[in-house]
Amino acid sequence: MESAYCVLAFQNTHAALSAQKALAEAGLSPLMIPTLREITASCGISLRFQPEELTAVLAILGETSLDRALYRLYAVSSGPGIRSVRPLDESEF
């Protein structure tokens, strides 16, 4: 069974915790996860959420004082024995 989700990877722990708090206060429940091995530039903490929440996540983060340079967005798809991770470009959302 294949699954797809999005991941926000952060440059530092403070940014990850700030984003998680802002999203939770807005009613979303991103899952805090260890950063995937395929994502090399990160503090080690990421937030996982569903692709259909992407627009809301970006809107909420856009309303915070969190610098856009402190996080990167990835699309992840996985199936039996395989996982694909690719950065999402801003033109995709």
GUZABA-578904 format. One record per residue: residue number from 1; x, y, z of N, C-alpha, C, O, CB in turn; residue in one letter. Coordinates in nm, 4 decimals, padded with zeros to 6 digits, always signed. Glycine has a CB too. Layout:
<atoms>
   pos         nu         nv         nw        cau        cav        caw         cu         cv         cw         ou         ov         ow        cbu        cbv        cbw   code
   NUM          X          Y          Z          X          Y          Z          X          Y          Z          X          Y          Z          X          Y          Z      A
...
</atoms>
This chain:
<atoms>
   pos         nu         nv         nw        cau        cav        caw         cu         cv         cw         ou         ov         ow        cbu        cbv        cbw   code
     1   +00.0841   -00.1180   +00.0000   +00.0000   +00.0000   +00.0000   +00.0886   +00.1243   +00.0000   +00.1774   +00.1372   +00.0843   -00.0957   -00.0002   +00.1218      M
     2   +00.0652   +00.2148   -00.0931   +00.1448   +00.3361   -00.1043   +00.0826   +00.4481   -00.0217   -00.0396   +00.4603   -00.0126   +00.1579   +00.3788   -00.2512      E
     3   +00.1690   +00.5295   +00.0381   +00.1196   +00.6450   +00.1126   +00.1976   +00.7686   +00.0691   +00.3106   +00.7594   +00.0211   +00.1324   +00.6225   +00.2665      S
     4   +00.1346   +00.8840   +00.0871   +00.1981   +01.0111   +00.0517   +00.1741   +01.1091   +00.1649   +00.0662   +01.1129   +00.2241   +00.1431   +01.0672   -00.0836      A
     5   +00.2764   +01.1886   +00.1942   +00.2643   +01.2912   +00.2969   +00.3669   +01.3991   +00.2713   +00.4541   +01.3847   +00.1856   +00.2819   +01.2315   +00.4382      Y
     6   +00.3559   +01.5073   +00.3461   +00.4494   +01.6187   +00.3355   +00.5300   +01.6291   +00.4644   +00.4843   +01.5898   +00.5717   +00.3747   +01.7515   +00.3065      C
     7   +00.6499   +01.6827   +00.4513   +00.7387   +01.7010   +00.5660   +00.7967   +01.8419   +00.5623   +00.8430   +01.8888   +00.4583   +00.8523   +01.5946   +00.5666      V
     8   +00.7932   +01.9072   +00.6756   +00.8642   +02.0338   +00.6947   +00.9899   +02.0017   +00.7738   +00.9806   +01.9488   +00.8845   +00.7746   +02.1419   +00.7687      L
     9   +01.1057   +02.0322   +00.7203   +01.2330   +02.0125   +00.7898   +01.2868   +02.1502   +00.8284   +01.2752   +02.2453   +00.7512   +01.3364   +01.9337   +00.7003      A
    10   +01.3446   +02.1606   +00.9458   +01.3833   +02.2897   +01.0016   +01.5333   +02.3006   +01.0228   +01.6024   +02.2008   +01.0433   +01.3118   +02.3130   +01.1323      F
    11   +01.5824   +02.4245   +01.0173   +01.7236   +02.4516   +01.0393   +01.7619   +02.4480   +01.1868   +01.8775   +02.4223   +01.2203   +01.7593   +02.5853   +00.9811      Q
    12   +01.6653   +02.4737   +01.2751   +01.6957   +02.4675   +01.4178   +01.5728   +02.4241   +01.4967   +01.4599   +02.4326   +01.4484   +01.7462   +02.6035   +01.4684      N
    13   +01.5964   +02.3786   +01.6167   +01.4903   +02.3255   +01.7019   +01.3878   +02.4319   +01.7374   +01.2683   +02.4030   +01.7421   +01.5494   +02.2668   +01.8286      T
    14   +01.4321   +02.5535   +01.7621   +01.3392   +02.6613   +01.7962   +01.2373   +02.6831   +01.6838   +01.1187   +02.7012   +01.7110   +01.4165   +02.7917   +01.8242      H
    15   +01.2819   +02.6817   +01.5600   +01.1912   +02.6993   +01.4461   +01.0905   +02.5850   +01.4389   +00.9723   +02.6079   +01.4132   +01.2707   +02.7081   +01.3146      A
    16   +01.1364   +02.4628   +01.4614   +01.0465   +02.3466   +01.4584   +00.9389   +02.3576   +01.5651   +00.8211   +02.3338   +01.5383   +01.1258   +02.2169   +01.4776      A
    17   +00.9793   +02.3937   +01.6853   +00.8826   +02.4053   +01.7950   +00.7874   +02.5220   +01.7742   +00.6690   +02.5115   +01.8064   +00.9552   +02.4214   +01.9279      L
    18   +00.8370   +02.6326   +01.7209   +00.7516   +02.7480   +01.6925   +00.6472   +02.7136   +01.5871   +00.5301   +02.7487   +01.6016   +00.8362   +02.8674   +01.6460      S
    19   +00.6886   +02.6457   +01.4823   +00.5949   +02.6070   +01.3760   +00.4915   +02.5086   +01.4292   +00.3727   +02.5214   +01.3996   +00.6707   +02.5451   +01.2565      A
    20   +00.5352   +02.4118   +01.5064   +00.4422   +02.3135   +01.5629   +00.3386   +02.3828   +01.6502   +00.2204   +02.3491   +01.6441   +00.5182   +02.2070   +01.6446      Q
    21   +00.3807   +02.4775   +01.7299   +00.2893   +02.5510   +01.8175   +00.1885   +02.6316   +01.7359   +00.0690   +02.6293   +01.7653   +00.3681   +02.6439   +01.9112      K
    22   +00.2359   +02.7031   +01.6335   +00.1467   +02.7845   +01.5499   +00.0435   +02.6972   +01.4784   -00.0737   +02.7339   +01.4705   +00.2283   +02.8648   +01.4467      A
    23   +00.0858   +02.5833   +01.4271   -00.0060   +02.4939   +01.3571   -00.1080   +02.4337   +01.4534   -00.2259   +02.4221   +01.4198   +00.0716   +02.3825   +01.2861      L
    24   -00.0636   +02.3959   +01.5715   -00.1549   +02.3400   +01.6716   -00.2576   +02.4441   +01.7164   -00.3754   +02.4121   +01.7324   -00.0760   +02.2881   +01.7930      A
    25   -00.2138   +02.5676   +01.7365   -00.3055   +02.6742   +01.7778   -00.4095   +02.7035   +01.6699   -00.5185   +02.7520   +01.7001   -00.2273   +02.8016   +01.8107      E
    26   -00.3759   +02.6742   +01.5443   -00.4686   +02.6957   +01.4332   -00.5592   +02.5745   +01.4101   -00.6430   +02.5756   +01.3199   -00.3909   +02.7272   +01.3059      A
    27   -00.5423   +02.4712   +01.4909   -00.6296   +02.3547   +01.4814   -00.5757   +02.2382   +01.4012   -00.6463   +02.1390   +01.3827   -00.7565   +02.3953   +01.4235      G
    28   -00.4535   +02.2469   +01.3531   -00.3924   +02.1348   +01.2821   -00.3116   +02.0506   +01.3803   -00.2719   +02.0979   +01.4869   -00.3022   +02.1851   +01.1658      L
    29   -00.2883   +01.9267   +01.3431   -00.2137   +01.8367   +01.4318   -00.0990   +01.7691   +01.3577   -00.1025   +01.6482   +01.3347   -00.3071   +01.7306   +01.4916      S
    30   +00.0036   +01.8474   +01.3200   +00.1165   +01.7836   +01.2517   +00.1880   +01.6890   +01.3470   +00.1940   +01.7133   +01.4675   +00.2150   +01.8897   +01.1971      P
    31   +00.2410   +01.5833   +01.2931   +00.3129   +01.4846   +01.3723   +00.4612   +01.5211   +01.3756   +00.5233   +01.5363   +01.2704   +00.2924   +01.3417   +01.3150      L
    32   +00.5178   +01.5350   +01.4941   +00.6600   +01.5633   +01.5059   +00.7350   +01.4311   +01.4878   +00.7085   +01.3332   +01.5575   +00.6942   +01.6307   +01.6443      M
    33   +00.8291   +01.4303   +01.3926   +00.9029   +01.3090   +01.3598   +01.0518   +01.3396   +01.3499   +01.0901   +01.4550   +01.3308   +00.8516   +01.2478   +01.2280      I
    34   +01.1364   +01.2369   +01.3627   +01.2785   +01.2581   +01.3318   +01.2909   +01.2846   +01.1812   +01.2175   +01.2263   +01.1014   +01.3664   +01.1334   +01.3754      P
    35   +01.3816   +01.3705   +01.1440   +01.4004   +01.4024   +01.0026   +01.4446   +01.2776   +00.9272   +01.5282   +01.2009   +00.9750   +01.5040   +01.5162   +00.9850      T
    36   +01.3878   +01.2587   +00.8099   +01.4203   +01.1425   +00.7273   +01.5655   +01.1468   +00.6828   +01.6208   +01.2550   +00.6633   +01.3281   +01.1356   +00.6054      L
    37   +01.6276   +01.0316   +00.6666   +01.7680   +01.0233   +00.6237   +01.7931   +01.0935   +00.4909   +01.9009   +01.1483   +00.4682   +01.8102   +00.8783   +00.6126      R
    38   +01.6937   +01.0914   +00.4039   +01.7087   +01.1515   +00.2716   +01.7181   +01.3043   +00.2767   +01.7603   +01.3672   +00.1797   +01.5925   +01.1107   +00.1836      E
    39   +01.6794   +01.3630   +00.3883   +01.6838   +01.5083   +00.4055   +01.8059   +01.5399   +00.4908   +01.8073   +01.5106   +00.6103   +01.5511   +01.5637   +00.4717      I
    40   +01.9069   +01.5986   +00.4311   +02.0339   +01.6133   +00.5020   +02.0478   +01.7436   +00.5804   +02.1126   +01.7440   +00.6851   +02.1456   +01.6035   +00.4046      T
    41   +01.9904   +01.8523   +00.5345   +02.0078   +01.9815   +00.6021   +01.8917   +02.0042   +00.6983   +01.7853   +02.0513   +00.6582   +02.0168   +02.0982   +00.4987      A
    42   +01.9123   +01.9711   +00.8234   +01.8043   +01.9844   +00.9201   +01.8597   +01.9717   +01.0611   +01.9698   +01.9212   +01.0828   +01.6950   +01.8788   +00.8952      S
    43   +01.7800   +02.0191   +01.1564   +01.8178   +02.0072   +01.2969   +01.7861   +01.8685   +01.3519   +01.8260   +01.8357   +01.4636   +01.7467   +02.1136   +01.3798      C
    44   +01.7149   +01.7869   +01.2745   +01.6797   +01.6529   +01.3195   +01.5335   +01.6383   +01.3568   +01.4865   +01.5271   +01.3805   +01.7640   +01.6154   +01.4360      G
    45   +01.4602   +01.7504   +01.3625   +01.3175   +01.7472   +01.3939   +01.2406   +01.7952   +01.2719   +01.2748   +01.8973   +01.2122   +01.2846   +01.8351   +01.5190      I
    46   +01.1372   +01.7217   +01.2353   +01.0512   +01.7600   +01.1232   +00.9058   +01.7469   +01.1646   +00.8737   +01.6834   +01.2650   +01.0804   +01.6730   +00.9981      S
    47   +00.8188   +01.8075   +01.0862   +00.6749   +01.7948   +01.1062   +00.6163   +01.7257   +00.9838   +00.6446   +01.7628   +00.8699   +00.6077   +01.9344   +01.1301      L
    48   +00.5346   +01.6249   +01.0095   +00.4689   +01.5491   +00.9029   +00.3207   +01.5863   +00.9009   +00.2566   +01.5967   +01.0054   +00.4876   +01.3947   +00.9233      R
    49   +00.2672   +01.6061   +00.7793   +00.1250   +01.6360   +00.7656   +00.0769   +01.5855   +00.6301   +00.1573   +01.5479   +00.5448   +00.0978   +01.7886   +00.7809      F
    50   -00.0533   +01.5851   +00.6113   -00.1146   +01.5337   +00.4896   -00.1061   +01.6366   +00.3761   -00.1126   +01.7569   +00.4013   -00.2610   +01.4955   +00.5162      Q
    51   -00.0917   +01.5903   +00.2517   -00.0817   +01.6823   +00.1381   -00.2000   +01.7789   +00.1281   -00.1822   +01.8935   +00.0868   -00.0706   +01.6034   +00.0098      P
    52   -00.3184   +01.7351   +00.1647   -00.4349   +01.8235   +00.1551   -00.4300   +01.9373   +00.2569   -00.5093   +02.0309   +00.2471   -00.5625   +01.7433   +00.1745      E
    53   -00.3396   +01.9316   +00.3537   -00.3228   +02.0387   +00.4519   -00.2173   +02.1407   +00.4097   -00.1948   +02.2390   +00.4804   -00.2854   +01.9798   +00.5863      E
    54   -00.1526   +02.1187   +00.2956   -00.0405   +02.2022   +00.2524   -00.0755   +02.3503   +00.2452   -00.0021   +02.4337   +00.2981   +00.0082   +02.1560   +00.1181      L
    55   -00.1844   +02.3830   +00.1816   -00.2228   +02.5236   +00.1677   -00.2440   +02.5888   +00.3042   -00.1983   +02.7006   +00.3278   -00.3503   +02.5359   +00.0831      T
    56   -00.3130   +02.5190   +00.3932   -00.3382   +02.5725   +00.5275   -00.2084   +02.5876   +00.6056   -00.1883   +02.6886   +00.6731   -00.4351   +02.4815   +00.6043      A
    57   -00.1203   +02.4886   +00.5972   +00.0078   +02.4947   +00.6687   +00.0877   +02.6162   +00.6226   +00.1399   +02.6911   +00.7053   +00.0898   +02.3647   +00.6463      V
    58   +00.0975   +02.6361   +00.4929   +00.1747   +02.7492   +00.4405   +00.1114   +02.8829   +00.4777   +00.1824   +02.9791   +00.5070   +00.1873   +02.7385   +00.2887      L
    59   -00.0208   +02.8894   +00.4766   -00.0883   +03.0133   +00.5151   -00.0627   +03.0449   +00.6621   -00.0357   +03.1598   +00.6972   -00.2394   +03.0031   +00.4884      A
    60   -00.0711   +02.9449   +00.7470   -00.0483   +02.9651   +00.8909   +00.0953   +03.0077   +00.9163   +00.1197   +03.1025   +00.9909   -00.0802   +02.8365   +00.9703      I
    61   +00.1905   +02.9385   +00.8548   +00.3307   +02.9747   +00.8746   +00.3602   +03.1136   +00.8178   +00.4449   +03.1856   +00.8707   +00.4223   +02.8704   +00.8093      L
    62   +00.2910   +03.1510   +00.7110   +00.3090   +03.2836   +00.6525   +00.2637   +03.3954   +00.7441   +00.3088   +03.5092   +00.7307   +00.2349   +03.2925   +00.5229      G
    63   +00.1750   +03.3640   +00.8368   +00.1250   +03.4631   +00.9322   +00.2122   +03.4740   +01.0571   +00.1894   +03.5609   +01.1412   -00.0167   +03.4287   +00.9724      E
    64   +00.3110   +03.3870   +01.0693   +00.4003   +03.3918   +01.1856   +00.5238   +03.4752   +01.1526   +00.5435   +03.5179   +01.0388   +00.4418   +03.2485   +01.2297      T
    65   +00.6051   +03.4970   +01.2534   +00.7315   +03.5687   +01.2320   +00.8445   +03.4724   +01.1935   +00.9604   +03.5130   +01.1856   +00.7704   +03.6471   +01.3587      S
    66   +00.8114   +03.3468   +01.1700   +00.9104   +03.2454   +01.1348   +00.9663   +03.2731   +00.9955   +00.8916   +03.2773   +00.8977   +00.8484   +03.1039   +01.1412      L
    67   +01.0966   +03.2916   +00.9872   +01.1643   +03.3206   +00.8603   +01.1531   +03.1995   +00.7675   +01.1828   +03.0870   +00.8076   +01.3140   +03.3576   +00.8842      D
    68   +01.1104   +03.2230   +00.6439   +01.0933   +03.1157   +00.5449   +01.2244   +03.0402   +00.5192   +01.2214   +02.9240   +00.4785   +01.0403   +03.1739   +00.4131      R
    69   +01.3368   +03.1037   +00.5421   +01.4665   +03.0387   +00.5215   +01.4959   +02.9321   +00.6266   +01.5906   +02.8549   +00.6116   +01.5769   +03.1424   +00.5223      A
    70   +01.4155   +02.9271   +00.7329   +01.4411   +02.8318   +00.8412   +01.3755   +02.6960   +00.8207   +01.3957   +02.6052   +00.9013   +01.3940   +02.8893   +00.9705      L
    71   +01.2976   +02.6807   +00.7146   +01.2359   +02.5502   +00.6904   +01.2282   +02.5196   +00.5414   +01.2271   +02.6089   +00.4567   +01.0961   +02.5451   +00.7521      Y
    72   +01.2229   +02.3907   +00.5131   +01.2093   +02.3422   +00.3762   +01.0968   +02.2400   +00.3722   +01.0725   +02.1677   +00.4688   +01.3428   +02.2804   +00.3242      R
    73   +01.0300   +02.2359   +00.2600   +00.9143   +02.1497   +00.2432   +00.9472   +02.0357   +00.1475   +01.0114   +02.0558   +00.0444   +00.7939   +02.2302   +00.1919      L
    74   +00.9020   +01.9153   +00.1835   +00.9275   +01.7963   +00.1020   +00.7999   +01.7160   +00.0825   +00.7124   +01.7141   +00.1690   +01.0356   +01.7085   +00.1665      Y
    75   +00.7905   +01.6499   -00.0323   +00.6838   +01.5534   -00.0598   +00.7454   +01.4147   -00.0453   +00.8540   +01.3877   -00.0968   +00.6203   +01.5746   -00.2040      A
    76   +00.6747   +01.3280   +00.0251   +00.7240   +01.1927   +00.0487   +00.6181   +01.0940   +00.0008   +00.4997   +01.1087   +00.0310   +00.7579   +01.1701   +00.1998      V
    77   +00.6614   +00.9953   -00.0728   +00.5729   +00.8843   -00.1077   +00.6474   +00.7558   -00.0749   +00.7683   +00.7444   -00.0950   +00.5297   +00.8891   -00.2598      S
    78   +00.5727   +00.6610   -00.0247   +00.6375   +00.5356   +00.0136   +00.5461   +00.4186   -00.0156   +00.4236   +00.4299   -00.0173   +00.6763   +00.5370   +00.1622      S
    79   +00.6098   +00.3080   -00.0381   +00.5418   +00.1820   -00.0623   +00.6282   +00.0715   -00.0063   +00.7274   +00.0994   +00.0610   +00.5131   +00.1601   -00.2135      G
    80   +00.5936   -00.0520   -00.0320   +00.6717   -00.1638   +00.0212   +00.8189   -00.1565   -00.0205   +00.8516   -00.1738   -00.1379   +00.6116   -00.2959   -00.0254      P
    81   +00.9052   -00.1313   +00.0743   +01.0490   -00.1314   +00.0494   +01.1046   -00.0127   -00.0255   +01.2216   -00.0146   -00.0637   +01.0834   -00.2504   -00.0237      G
    82   +01.0257   +00.0905   -00.0482   +01.0747   +00.2055   -00.1236   +01.0167   +00.3346   -00.0655   +00.9016   +00.3394   -00.0223   +01.0384   +00.1922   -00.2736      I
    83   +01.0999   +00.4388   -00.0660   +01.0533   +00.5708   -00.0226   +01.1166   +00.6746   -00.1140   +01.2367   +00.6712   -00.1408   +01.0891   +00.5985   +00.1284      R
    84   +01.0337   +00.7667   -00.1612   +01.0793   +00.8751   -00.2477   +01.0584   +01.0074   -00.1744   +00.9485   +01.0362   -00.1271   +01.0035   +00.8740   -00.3848      S
    85   +01.1642   +01.0873   -00.1655   +01.1573   +01.2180   -00.1003   +01.2051   +01.3220   -00.1995   +01.3145   +01.3110   -00.2548   +01.2426   +01.2218   +00.0310      V
    86   +01.1220   +01.4237   -00.2218   +01.1643   +01.5291   -00.3135   +01.1264   +01.6652   -00.2554   +01.0188   +01.6811   -00.1977   +01.1005   +01.5096   -00.4537      R
    87   +01.2154   +01.7628   -00.2711   +01.1842   +01.8976   -00.2246   +01.0704   +01.9550   -00.3073   +01.0620   +01.9317   -00.4279   +01.3087   +01.9890   -00.2324      P
    88   +00.9836   +02.0296   -00.2422   +00.8764   +02.0998   -00.3128   +00.9206   +02.2429   -00.3400   +00.9660   +02.3138   -00.2501   +00.7439   +02.0975   -00.2308      L
    89   +00.9069   +02.2827   -00.4619   +00.9392   +02.4179   -00.5035   +00.8174   +02.5060   -00.4782   +00.7039   +02.4595   -00.4885   +00.9820   +02.4223   -00.6533      D
    90   +00.8403   +02.6324   -00.4452   +00.7282   +02.7228   -00.4158   +00.6315   +02.7347   -00.5325   +00.5148   +02.7675   -00.5112   +00.7803   +02.8605   -00.3794      E
    91   +00.6751   +02.7095   -00.6527   +00.5857   +02.7190   -00.7682   +00.4817   +02.6072   -00.7680   +00.3838   +02.6133   -00.8423   +00.6664   +02.7148   -00.8981      S
    92   +00.5025   +02.5048   -00.6844   +00.4099   +02.3916   -00.6789   +00.2929   +02.4153   -00.5850   +00.2007   +02.3339   -00.5794   +00.4832   +02.2676   -00.6365      E
    93   +00.2952   +02.5259   -00.5110   +00.1842   +02.5507   -00.4186   +00.1397   +02.6904   -00.4209   +00.0470   +02.7268   -00.3486   +00.2207   +02.5148   -00.2809      F
</atoms>
